[in-house]
Amino acid sequence: MSDETNSSAGGNTLWLTFLAAWTEEAQAKGSKVARTYRKAHQSLAVCPIEFQHPCQTTQLAGIGPTIANKLEQELQKWCQDNGRTMPERPVRQASSSKQTIENTDAVGPEQESSAAAKRKQTGAAERPTKKRAYVPQHRSGAYGLLVGLFITTRASSSTRQERVSKTQLINAAKPYSDTEYEVGSSSSRSSAAVPLSSQYGTSGGAGGSRSFYTGWTSIKTLIAKGYVLQSGNPARYALSDEGSAIAETLARDAGVEHSAAVTTADDAGDYDDDAELADEWSDGEQEEALQARVSTFEPEVLAAGSYTIHLVVDNRERHRAGRRQEKEPIATLLLERGVDTETRALEVGDAVWIARRKQPTGLEADEVVLDHIVERKRLDDLTSSILDGRWRDQKFRLSSSGLSRVLYLIEDYDVENQMRKFGPQIQTALSSSQVVDGFFVERTSGLTASIDYLASMDGMVRKIYEGQDLSVIPSAVISRSSFLDTREELQRKSPTASILTSFEAFQALNSKSGGLTSKEIFGKMLLCIKGMSAEKVREVLTMYSTLRELTDAYEELGEDANEVETMLSTLTESMDQRKKIGPALSRKVAEIVLTPRYAAE
């Protein structure tokens, strides 16, 4: 390739013009990607190295494979338009061993050339590479998890299960690892990791970066390697065939008795499919599986007096007294009032109450979430959540959390200004939460009054559950898609019982990062329609669990526009006022669902 071609087609200058053009185009569209292109442009502009091919730019900060590939495509197009030759992608040469380098230094140019040619022809055949299997270090976090999984799921015993929960796996892994899986205690009380600087007694300073690690972090590596299979929500874990072979070796190394036979691969993969209701099942199959599940359900019971009650506050819930730096955890203020309070990262809500077994068994039922949840909002935060739409999504998540007693604690702040600007919106939001959603709304005069109210409510919750047995639904028989139906059916079967879930299951069921079902996605879509409350959405989902089912129902009505528009209002006519869909709202839903294309605003 000539010098002219190199400088024009393979040089940095031309590629800088590409990046500049993309930056301007993205800025004109108001796209956030403009910042990415600008950073890539700056990185390439200051680079002293003259690259010959765009793939080489990935070594620069701010340029990854995506931008490099786009540069390559743009360069190829430029070369075609200007009659230039596209630079060849550089070939990565395999590194030589130290011995090869030494031998090369000792031979002459002709011998070196001959040897290089021979290696080029036969090297690949003579030196096949073999990927080594990943084997965890002795008594590391991953080591303990594999041994624990082998004991609980593969080794034949009276306690063997096909899949195990996180709590069961951690308790089985602890004896075989020197790493803490839940830092802070040997029980399941602690759910947060700690900085490595704390773990190893070093300090990184105020501005230093902190890495968080527990032994449980290793589960991600085991899943990525294909050794562990994760399924369901709440998550359950099992060994793959490959993982079973490694785990058996590690278990033997750990001194686990292997007198009993190990289950076959087919047995290990034969999961209890009734543990989850798949989206593709028909309504009849779902109902049949639900009834079978409820009929064989035997809850684990926490007898009255065998547990203590604790208030758990979200560790992100803080009070801003003045400047942003002056943040004080709400839990600290509650502790000062004598309330037994703990902090954890809650998936939904700002505070819940848990019952903890006095004599821990190591199972997930050691901690049970009671049927009360609190969402605290300062008045200015309430206003902003109403305006940006978070309010509706938060209400839907609270109503779907599985806890029936939901309290909205609204804390006055900048009242005069907020009510003057957004008074009608605030009043409508608070009244609809009580009348339509069935939430209890309490408005306090400030932080001190909120703390007083929570302390009073803590005493009330303790009094309610004093002398009560608690029935816990095992996570093995519930899933994200069927939990509410299962709980409702169980409550109907035993009206006086307190049907609850473990804290672990509560967190998994309400996780934002958990995979959403098509039914949940459809529910979120319906919530975006003005007038569709969580109660109304839930009734629509009972009749039509997906968008396809609703559109099919509309199409079955044919060309009769009146029947289509009034379909939902007719179906909910005899329901409670909170669940009833009026003619105007029914018409709006039909119009939105059936419109093939929306006009641009």
Secondary structure, DSSP 8 states (H G I E B T S, - for coil): --HHHHHHHSSHHHHHHHHHHHHHHHHHHT-THHHHHHHHHHHHHT--S--SSGGGGGGSTT--HHHHHHHHHHHHHHHHHHT--------------HHHHHHHHHS-HHHHHHHHHHHHHHHHHHS----------TTSHHHHHHHHHIIIIIB-STT--SSB-HHHHHHHHGGG-SS-SSTT-SSTT-----BHHHHTT----TTS---B--GGGHHHHHHHTTSEEEETTTTEEEE-HHHHHHHHHHHHHTT----S-B--HHHHH---GGGS--TTS-HHHHHHHHHHHHHT---EEE-TTSEEEEEEEETT-EEE-SSTT-EEEHHHHHHHTT--EEEE--SSSSEEEEEEESS--SSGGGEEEEEEEEEEEEHHHHHHHHHHTHHHHHHHHHHTSS-SEEEEEEE--SHHHHHHHHHHHHHHHHHHHHHTS--EEEEESSHHHHHHHHHHHHHHHHHHHTT--EEEE-GGG--TTTHHHHHHHHHHHSTTS-EEEEHHHHHHHT-SSS---HHHHHHHHHHTSTT--HHHHHHHHHH-SSHHHHHHHHHHTTT-HHHHHHHHHHHTTTS-TTT---HHHHHHHHHHHH-SS----
